[in-house]
Amino acid sequence: MSVTPSAEITVPKLRSATILSMLKKGLRASGRGLTDFRPIEIVPGYVPNADGSALVKLGNTVVIAGVKLEVGSPYPDTPNEGALVVSAEFMPTASPTFEPGPPDENAIELARVIDRSLREIKAIDMEKLVIVPGRRVWVVYVDIYVLDHDGNLVDASSIAALAALMDTKLPKVEVDELGNVKVDRNSRSGPLQLRHKVVTVSIAKAENVLFVDPDIEEERVCETKLVITVSDDGRIAGMQKSGLGALSVEEVVRATEIALKVSKDLLVIVEKSLTRPT
């Protein structure tokens, strides 16, 4: 996927002025509060042939995350740990700005943000992915597909990736005396072991007002955006700023406080979606 520069979405001046005027008053065109997310819908197990998957609707933004487990070799510096690979693709039908083709820098950057959010906090118990110590391990591939873009792709992708990982079940394996691994995908040995759950909270700034989960129009008029990654034990796992606007120290502190609070609600929503009736 590549972005078409000439097709860049713009917000009409009158609409832009209305959005900014409302933000000054602590209001939003959608009727949400400044720290309110759009409605979130999570459908785990959405892709039957994946080892784990989830479809996430964040307002009108739609993302699918799928997990595929493959047997591979460990990295030389971590011989007794599995591996994680995250990729992202923007489907051409998701936005007028998306074209067919290989992932561009925006898709690559999205994948990197999700990868870092999982890797830095050690969300996956990599040691539990070892099949033959020093030789064969599970490689966890997380593939993210943006189906409809209406703003805040990072948080939608973060929620989808977490839900898909929580939905993942390890295939059963048999190891012979020579160390050869045979995978039985018709049987499962148990869930993928997670050490921590983690989500991102995107906080935009416009007219000196901070607000979460910007939709596509709000993203077009905001000055800057700060993505904060928070784990289930209340740690900040990372921050990433985009846009040309500046953030004061006080604003970063305030944004962090918002992220710590809002992330708890997001994690509850994800956990409830994975709780199936017995």
C-alpha positions in Angstrom: 0.0 0.0 0.0 1.2 3.5 -0.7 -0.4 6.9 0.0 -1.5 9.1 -2.9 -0.2 12.6 -2.2 -2.7 14.3 -4.5 -5.6 12.5 -2.8 -4.7 13.8 0.7 -7.9 14.3 2.6 -8.6 17.9 3.7 -11.2 19.3 6.0 -13.2 22.2 4.6 -12.3 25.5 6.3 -15.7 26.1 7.8 -15.8 22.5 9.2 -12.3 22.9 10.5 -13.1 26.2 12.2 -16.2 24.6 13.9 -14.1 21.6 15.2 -11.5 24.0 16.6 -14.1 26.3 18.1 -15.8 23.4 19.9 -12.5 22.1 21.2 -11.8 25.5 22.8 -15.0 25.0 24.8 -14.1 21.4 25.7 -16.6 20.0 23.2 -16.3 17.7 20.3 -18.4 17.4 17.1 -19.2 13.8 17.9 -20.6 14.7 21.3 -17.9 12.9 23.1 -16.0 14.2 26.1 -12.3 15.0 25.7 -11.2 11.7 27.3 -13.9 9.5 25.7 -13.2 6.9 23.1 -15.6 6.1 20.3 -17.6 2.9 20.7 -15.3 -0.1 20.6 -16.4 -3.5 19.2 -14.1 -6.5 19.4 -14.8 -9.8 17.6 -12.1 -12.4 18.7 -11.5 -15.5 16.5 -12.6 -13.6 13.4 -10.3 -15.4 11.1 -10.9 -19.2 11.5 -7.6 -20.3 9.9 -5.4 -18.1 12.0 -3.9 -19.3 15.3 -5.5 -16.2 16.9 -7.3 -13.2 15.5 -9.6 -10.3 16.2 -11.6 -7.7 14.3 -11.8 -4.3 16.0 -14.2 -1.5 15.2 -13.2 1.8 16.8 -16.0 4.1 15.6 -15.8 3.7 11.9 -12.2 2.6 11.9 -12.0 -1.1 11.2 -8.8 -3.2 11.7 -8.1 -7.0 11.7 -5.2 -8.5 13.4 -4.2 -12.1 12.8 -1.6 -14.3 14.5 0.3 -17.1 12.8 2.7 -19.3 14.6 5.6 -20.9 12.7 8.5 -23.1 13.8 11.8 -21.3 13.3 15.3 -20.9 14.6 16.0 -18.5 17.6 18.1 -15.4 17.2 21.7 -16.0 18.1 21.6 -13.5 21.0 18.4 -15.1 22.5 18.8 -18.8 21.9 16.2 -19.7 24.5 13.5 -17.4 23.4 10.9 -17.3 20.7 10.6 -14.4 18.2 8.1 -11.8 17.3 7.4 -10.2 13.9 4.8 -7.5 13.4 3.6 -6.2 10.0 0.9 -3.9 8.9 -0.9 -3.3 5.6 -3.4 -0.6 4.6 -6.0 -2.0 2.3 -6.6 0.3 -0.8 -10.3 0.3 -0.1 -9.8 1.7 3.4 -9.2 5.3 2.3 -9.1 7.5 -0.8 -5.4 8.1 0.1 -4.4 4.5 -0.1 -3.1 2.9 -3.3 -2.2 -0.8 -4.1 1.4 -1.6 -3.7 4.0 -2.5 -1.0 3.6 -1.1 2.5 4.8 2.6 2.6 6.5 4.4 5.5 3.1 4.9 7.3 2.3 1.2 7.4 5.9 0.4 8.4 5.7 3.0 11.2 2.4 1.6 12.5 3.9 -1.9 12.6 6.9 -0.6 14.5 4.8 1.2 17.1 2.8 -2.0 17.8 6.0 -4.1 17.8 7.7 -1.8 20.3 4.6 -1.7 22.5 4.7 -5.5 22.8 8.5 -6.0 22.8 9.6 -3.3 25.3 7.2 -4.4 28.0 7.9 -8.1 27.2 4.2 -8.7 26.7 4.8 -12.3 25.4 6.6 -14.9 27.5 9.2 -15.7 24.9 10.8 -18.4 27.0 7.6 -20.4 26.8 7.9 -20.4 23.0 11.0 -22.7 23.0 10.4 -26.1 21.4 14.0 -27.4 21.2 16.3 -25.3 23.4 18.8 -23.4 21.3 17.5 -24.9 18.0 13.7 -24.6 17.4 11.2 -22.0 18.7 7.8 -20.6 17.8 8.0 -17.4 15.7 4.9 -15.2 16.4 3.8 -13.3 13.3 1.3 -10.6 14.0 -0.3 -9.2 10.8 -2.4 -6.1 11.0 -4.8 -5.1 8.2 -6.6 -1.7 8.1 -9.9 -2.2 6.4 -11.5 1.2 7.0 -9.7 4.4 8.0 -11.6 6.9 10.1 -8.8 8.0 12.3 -6.6 6.7 15.2 -5.2 3.6 13.4 -2.6 3.1 16.1 -5.0 2.5 19.0 -7.3 0.4 16.9 -4.4 -1.7 15.8 -3.0 -2.0 19.3 -6.4 -3.2 20.6 -6.7 -5.7 17.7 -3.1 -7.0 18.2 -3.7 -7.6 21.9 -7.1 -9.3 21.4 -5.6 -11.5 18.7 -2.7 -12.5 20.9 -5.1 -13.3 23.8 -7.1 -15.4 21.4 -4.1 -17.4 20.2 -3.7 -21.1 20.9 -0.5 -23.0 20.4 -0.6 -26.0 18.0 0.6 -29.3 19.5 4.0 -30.4 18.4 6.0 -33.7 18.5 9.8 -33.7 18.6 11.6 -36.9 17.5 14.9 -38.1 18.8 16.8 -36.1 16.1 15.1 -32.9 17.2 12.8 -32.7 14.2 9.5 -30.9 14.9 6.1 -32.1 13.7 3.2 -29.6 14.0 -0.4 -30.8 14.5 -2.6 -27.7 13.8 -5.7 -29.8 14.4 -4.9 -29.9 18.1 -3.9 -27.2 20.6 -1.6 -27.4 23.6 -2.9 -24.3 25.3 -3.1 -20.5 25.0 -0.2 -18.3 24.1 1.4 -17.2 27.4 1.3 -13.4 28.0 3.3 -11.8 30.8 1.6 -8.4 30.3 -1.3 -6.8 28.4 -0.5 -3.5 26.8 -2.5 -0.9 24.8 -1.7 2.5 23.3 -3.6 5.7 23.9 -3.3 8.4 21.3 -3.7 11.9 22.6 -4.1 14.8 20.1 -3.6 18.5 20.7 -5.4 21.4 19.1 -6.1 24.9 20.4 -4.0 24.0 23.5 -6.6 21.3 24.3 -5.7 17.6 24.8 -8.1 14.9 23.7 -8.0 11.2 23.1 -9.0 9.0 20.1 -9.1 11.7 17.3 -11.3 10.7 14.4 -10.1 11.4 10.8 -11.3 15.1 10.8 -9.8 15.8 14.2 -6.5 14.3 13.1 -6.5 16.6 10.1 -6.9 19.8 12.2 -4.7 18.8 15.3 -1.3 20.3 15.7 0.4 17.3 17.1 -0.3 13.8 18.5 1.3 11.8 21.3 0.9 8.0 21.4 1.5 6.6 24.9 1.9 2.9 25.5 0.6 1.6 28.9 0.9 -1.9 30.4 -1.7 -3.6 32.6 0.6 -2.9 35.7 0.6 0.8 35.0 3.9 1.2 33.4 4.7 3.5 30.5 6.2 1.3 27.8 6.8 4.0 25.2 5.9 7.4 23.7 5.9 8.6 20.2 5.1 12.1 19.0 4.0 13.1 15.5 3.1 16.4 13.9 4.8 19.7 13.8 3.2 21.2 17.0 5.0 21.4 20.3 4.0 19.9 23.7 5.1 21.5 27.0 6.4 19.5 29.9 3.1 20.1 31.7 1.1 18.9 28.7 3.2 15.7 28.5 2.6 15.1 32.2 -1.2 15.7 31.7 -1.2 13.4 28.6 0.5 10.7 30.6 -2.1 11.0 33.4 -4.9 10.7 30.8 -3.3 7.7 29.2 -2.8 5.9 32.5 -6.5 6.4 33.4 -8.0 5.6 29.9 -5.8 2.5 29.4 -7.5 0.8 32.3 -10.9 1.1 30.6 -9.4 -0.2 27.3 -7.9 -3.2 28.9 -11.2 -4.0 30.6 -13.0 -3.9 27.2 -10.4 -6.2 25.7 -10.6 -8.7 28.5 -14.4 -8.8 28.5 -14.4 -9.5 24.7 -12.2 -12.5 25.3 -14.4 -13.9 28.2 -16.6 -16.5 26.6 -19.6 -18.1 28.3 -18.8 -21.5 29.7 
